[in-house]
Structures are given as structure tokens and as C-alpha cells.
Amino acid sequence: MKTDSEAAKMNKSNFMAEKRYLLCIGMLRTMLELEIITEDEYDEIDTILLNKYKPSLSALLSGKDLI
């Protein structure tokens, strides 16, 4: 049985998924800012990336501006 602290640890696979998703989403945001893609396209691609990489932490914050 895992303790809470063990369950909260991010393994290397989870870390790489987060890293890859955030790298892609960073480029995607730049494309949106440069008006290369529309907000609808951004949302569609974000959904594809979430399904592809399955980032555990980023999925919770996807599409939410924190600042």
C-alpha cells in the first residue's frame, strides 16, 4: 500500500509527459499570439496534446489563466 507521499511523487515517465506537454503548449501559445492559429484551433490542439501526453498536473490547469 502506498502512502500519501509515495502517491504524490512524480515518476520519470510522468515528468517527461509534463515536460513534453508544456513544451508543445508553449509553442502553441506563441502561434496563437502571432495569430498563426485561432483560439478554436488552439483549443482543439490542446485537447489533442492532453490526450497524447496525459500530463497529470497540467491537465488540471489546462485552459486556465493563472495570472
C-alpha positions as CSV (number, residue, x, y, z in Angstrom):
1,M,0.0,0.0,0.0
2,K,1.4,3.4,-1.0
3,T,1.5,6.3,1.5
4,D,0.3,9.7,0.5
5,S,3.8,11.0,0.0
6,E,4.6,8.0,-2.3
7,A,1.4,8.5,-4.3
8,A,2.2,12.2,-4.8
9,K,5.7,11.5,-6.2
10,M,6.1,12.1,-9.9
11,N,8.0,9.3,-11.6
12,K,10.2,9.9,-14.6
13,S,7.5,9.0,-17.1
14,N,5.0,11.5,-15.6
15,F,7.7,14.2,-15.5
16,M,8.6,13.6,-19.2
17,A,4.9,13.8,-20.1
18,E,4.5,17.1,-18.3
19,K,7.7,18.4,-19.9
20,R,6.6,17.5,-23.4
21,Y,3.1,18.8,-23.0
22,L,4.4,22.2,-21.6
23,L,6.9,22.5,-24.4
24,C,4.2,21.9,-27.0
25,I,1.7,24.2,-25.3
26,G,4.4,27.0,-25.1
27,M,4.9,26.8,-28.9
28,L,1.1,26.7,-29.4
29,R,0.6,29.9,-27.3
30,T,3.2,31.7,-29.3
31,M,1.4,30.6,-32.5
32,L,-1.8,32.0,-31.1
33,E,-0.2,35.3,-30.1
34,L,1.2,35.6,-33.6
35,E,-2.2,34.9,-35.0
36,I,-1.0,31.8,-36.9
37,I,-3.8,29.8,-35.3
38,T,-7.2,30.8,-34.0
39,E,-8.5,30.2,-30.4
40,D,-10.7,27.4,-31.7
41,E,-7.6,25.7,-33.3
42,Y,-5.7,26.3,-30.1
43,D,-8.4,24.6,-28.0
44,E,-8.6,21.7,-30.5
45,I,-4.8,21.1,-30.5
46,D,-4.6,21.5,-26.7
47,T,-7.2,18.7,-26.4
48,I,-5.1,16.5,-28.8
49,L,-1.9,17.2,-26.7
50,L,-3.7,16.4,-23.4
51,N,-4.8,13.1,-24.9
52,K,-1.4,12.3,-26.3
53,Y,0.8,13.2,-23.3
54,K,-1.7,12.7,-20.5
55,P,0.0,15.2,-18.2
56,S,-1.3,14.7,-14.7
57,L,-0.6,18.2,-13.3
58,S,-1.0,20.3,-16.5
59,A,-4.4,18.7,-17.3
60,L,-5.8,20.2,-14.1
61,L,-4.7,23.7,-15.2
62,S,-5.3,23.4,-18.9
63,G,-7.0,26.4,-20.4
64,K,-7.0,28.4,-17.1
65,D,-5.1,31.6,-16.9
66,L,-3.4,31.9,-13.5
67,I,-2.2,35.4,-13.9
